[in-house]
Amino acid sequence: MSRPDWLAALRLAARMGIAPAEFWRLSLIEWRALVGGHDARPLSRRALQILMADYPDKTS
């Protein structure tokens, strides 16, 4: 999994007319809805299992 490119997201928000302060107040769900993330397909059970195996929860 890659880290979010916040600078690219902020630039996209600016092109969409969203001020920086408004961008940072958006929830991730709101941002994804604005940029089309709502069209993304959910992970399959197998893909989720692989992801969980690759990135297990850390226990202290």
N, C-alpha and C positions, 0 to 999 in steps of 0.2 A: 504494500500500500504506500502511495506517495503522500507527502505532506501537501496541504493546501497551498496554492500560490496566491497568497493574500494580496500581493501587489497587483497581479493580473486581475484578480477579482475586483479590487478597488478601482482599477482603470476601467474595467467593464461597467461598473456601477456609475462612474463619472460619465461615460458615453451614453448611459441610459438616463442621465439627468438626476442621479441620486447623489446628494451631497455626502461627503465623507462621514459626517456625524450621523446621518440617516443610515448609511451603509453599516456602520458599527453597531447600530441599535437593532438591525434586522436579526431575527432568529435564523438559524440554518435552514429551517423548513421554509421560511419566507423567501430567503435568497434562492433556494433551489427552485421554488415555484416561479420566481421571476426569470430565472435563466433556463428554465425548461427541465429541471431535474425531476419534475413530477412525471415525466415520460419514461424515466429509467425503470428497467425491469428489476424486480426483487431478486435477491440471491436465491439460487436453488439450495436445497438442503446440503447437497454435496459441496457446493462452493463455500457455504457457510462453515462446514466442518473443516475444510482445508484452511480457510482463513483463521478459524479458531486454533487449529493446530500450529499454524505459522506464527500466530501472535497470541499466545496464551495469556490469561489474566495473571498479573503478578501478585503473589501473596507475600505478606511480610511476616 
